[in-house]
Amino acid sequence: MQTISVAVRRNIFLKGIFRFSSTIPVKTSINDKSLEYIYRVGIRNAPIKEELLAETRKIYPEDADMSTDRIQGDFIENLIISINAKKCIEVGVFTGFSSLCAALGLPSDGKNFALDISEEYTSIARKYWKLAGVDSKIDLIIGPALDSLIKLRMEGHENSFDYAFLDADKPNYLNYYENLGSIIQYKT
């Protein structure tokens, strides 16, 4: 039996995307057989992912917990593949780990629109997207996310995104949700 630390996200889902989310650090016990299964089946081996997480921890030790963790990133990649997503949007990039995972899951003609306000943090993201060969799949939009979401809608992106990932400033979640609702396509 091992004790592992995980970040559990509490999400309230509404119409296919979540409305609110909070991350809760949790220590839990997991038996060796279950842990072995997660690492055997759930982890997608890509050394570039580990390198990005390591650089994030090195450069931003106080903020590194803002990054999506490895298992969540692999879940994102697997989800993108399983829903056959072609067009994704991400609000909140930090150093780009979740964007990298989404892009790795996209087909060669797929696109991930990544919205963030920080040139500093996303400079690391751009470096690793290029190293992984997925930079052509990611459109980084620097600026206030609400403005960017409104602009995307006005540019004709209504009902066109297959997947949305929201991990930005928590006070604006409801505003982000309301704006994402008009550009996500709902499939029944």
N, C-alpha and C positions, 0 to 999 in steps of 0.2 A: 504494500500500500504506500503510495506517495502522496505528498501534499503539494498541490500546485496552486499558483496564484493565477486567477483569470479575471478579466474584466467582463462583467455581465452587463449587457445592455438591456434595459427595460424599454420596450417600445410599445406604443399604442398604435396599432395599425388601423388605417382607415382608407378604403379604396385603393389598396395595393401599395401605398407608401406610408411611412410612419409619421405621426403627427408630433409626438414628443419622444425624446430619448434621453436617458441619463445613464452614465456608466458608473457601476458600483464595483469597487475592488472586492473580490471574494477569495478567501482561501478555502479550498475544498479538498477532500480526500477522494482519490480515484484509484481503483485497483489497477494493478499492472497490466492486466489483460485489456481493460478498456483503454488505457493510455496507449498501449501498443497498437490497438486498432485505429485510434485517432491518427497516430503518426504514420501508420501503414497505408490507410485508405484516404484520410482527409488532407494530408499535407502534400502539396504539389512541389516537387523538388526544383528549386530555381535559386542557385547561389546568389544571384543578384538581389533577391529579396532580403536575405540575411545581411548582405553588405550594406544595403540601404538602412535597415534597422540599426545596424552597428554604428554607422556614421551618424545617424540621428541621435543615438544615445551618447556618442562621443561629443558632438558639437552642442547639443541641447540637453544636457543631463537633467535639468530642472523641468523641461517641457516634454521629454521623450514619451511620457505617458499619454500625450495628446495623439500619438500615432496609433493607428489601428494595429492590433497585435497580429502575430503570424497566423494563428488559427482563423481569426476573423477574416484576414486577407485572403486566405485560401478558400474560405467559404464564399467570399465575394466572387472570386475567380470561378469556382465551381458553379455558383448560381448563374453568372453571366453565360457560361457555356450551356447550362441545362435549360435556360429559358430562350436560348438562341438570340440573345440581345444583339442588336446591331448599333444602337444609339443610346448612350448613357449620359447621365449628368451627375456631377458630384459638387456639392456645396461644402466647401472646407477641404483644403488639400494638405496643409501643413508641409511635410517633406515628401509627400507623394506616394506613400506606400499603398494606400487603398486604390489610388489611380493606377499605379503600376499593376496591381492585381487585376483590376477591371480590364485594363488594356490587354493583359496577357490572356484573358478569357474571351476577348472579342475576336471575331473573324478578321481577316486581313483588310476588309473594306469597312470595318466597324469604326466608330468614333465615340470618344468620351470627352464631354465638355466639362472641364475642371475649373471651378470658380473659387478664387481666393483673393485676399486683399494684400498678401505679403509677397513682395519680390524676394526678400531675404530667404524665407523658408522654401519658396518654390524654386529657387535657384538650385537647391539640392535635388528637388524632384526632377527638374529638367535634365540634370546630369544623369540620373539613373534611368529615366525614360529612354534617353539616347543610348546609354550602355546596353539596355535590354532590347533595343531595336523596336520600341513601341512608340517613340516620340511622334511618328506620323499619325498615330491613332488618337492622340490627345490634343485637344484645343484648350490651352490654358488661357483663361480670361481673368486678368487682374483688375480688381476694382470691387466696390461694394456689391455683394451678392444679390441684394434685392434689385439694384439697378440693372445688373446683368441679366437676371431672370426676366424682368420686364422687357428689356431690349430683345432678348431671345424670342419672347412671345410676339413682340411687334415685328420681328424679322420673319415671322411665319413658321415658327417651330411648335405651334400648338399641336397637341395630340401626336407628338412624333417621337418621344423618348420611351424606350422600353424599360428603363431602370433608373432609379434615383437613389443616391446615397447622400444623406444629410448628416454632417458632423462638423458644424461650425458654431458660431457664438450662440449659446443656448437661449438668451433672451429673445432672439428673432425667430425661433423655430416656427411659431404659428404663422408669421409673415412668410417665411420660406415655404411652409406647407401650402399656404393659400396660393402662392405663385407657382409652385411646382404642379399643383393640381390641374392647371390649364395646359401644361405642356407634356404631361404623361399620357400615354395612350393606354386605355383600359381595355384589356382583352377579356372576353367572357368565354 
